[in-house]
Amino acid sequence: MAPKKGDKIAVWFSCGAASAVAAKLALNRYSDFCDVFVVNSPIAEEDDDNRRFLLDVQKWLGVEIMTATNPNYPSSSCVDVWESKKFMSSPYGAPCTVQLKKEARYYWQDKYKPDWHVLGFTFEEKTRSDRFMMTETTKLLPVLIEEKKTKRDCFSILNTAGIKLPRIYDAGYPNANCIGCVKASSPTYWNHVRKQHPDVFAQRSEQSRRLGAKLVRVKNERIFLDQLHPEARGAPLKSMDFECGLFCEERDAPL
């Protein structure tokens, strides 16, 4: 199957490099005969510079980036979701993704009824793309995979276009997720948060202890953030993959 004239295509833009390039490819391929919508679900805990990146990408794409939110959480805040649900994360996902990404998508879909979806799955993420088609929808257009674009390729394309990546990458984070992403369980990641954003680390430590969420794993044992030794390390930060999007699961290797 392939898009036909008059179909509606939703591109889910996460303020990351891959989804930005996926949007560009989708518009280049399909905008002549399909209605292509680029949609973002804003999250309060993302770095402020993600908004600057969104506006730069919007100008590059030449279309307005729409917003999808869950009306049950007008703050679009992960902290509010965790507090409401009394739950932060599990090996199978996090309530923030369910409420602020998936439910926001469902509300948007009910209104606009897209025929196809585009996400920022890169060439090295074909397994994730296949799993998304099995668990969510078969109407996925894997544009980056079809053109064999890796995450590094996406960085290069944006650099050539003169678009500066979100500053969260410059701070050493592997993606443009929320700062202090609860899907991460690596001591490397959490000690990086402690160093780069001590206020966020302190907030996650307090809330996770209060809600009983052991977010970090050391030597294959779950512990609370306030028990994490500042020098503890696991896998290198760049090798981790816990990209936040419509498909959500904890993906750090046991350490």
Buried (B, 14 or more C-beta within 10 A) or exposed (E): EEBEEEBBBBBBBBBBBBBBBBBBBBBEBBBEEBBBBBBBBBBEBBBEBBBBBBEBBBEBBEBEBBEBBBEEBEEBBBBBBBBEBEBBBEEEBBBBBBBBBBBBBEBBBEEBEBBBBBBBBBBBBEEBBBBBBEEBEEBBBBBBBEEEBBBEBBBBBBEEEEBEBBBBBEBEBBBBBBBBBBBBBBBBBBBBBBEBBEEBBBBBBEBBBEEEBBBBBBEEEEBBBEEBEEEBBBBEBEEBBBBBBBBBBBBBEEB
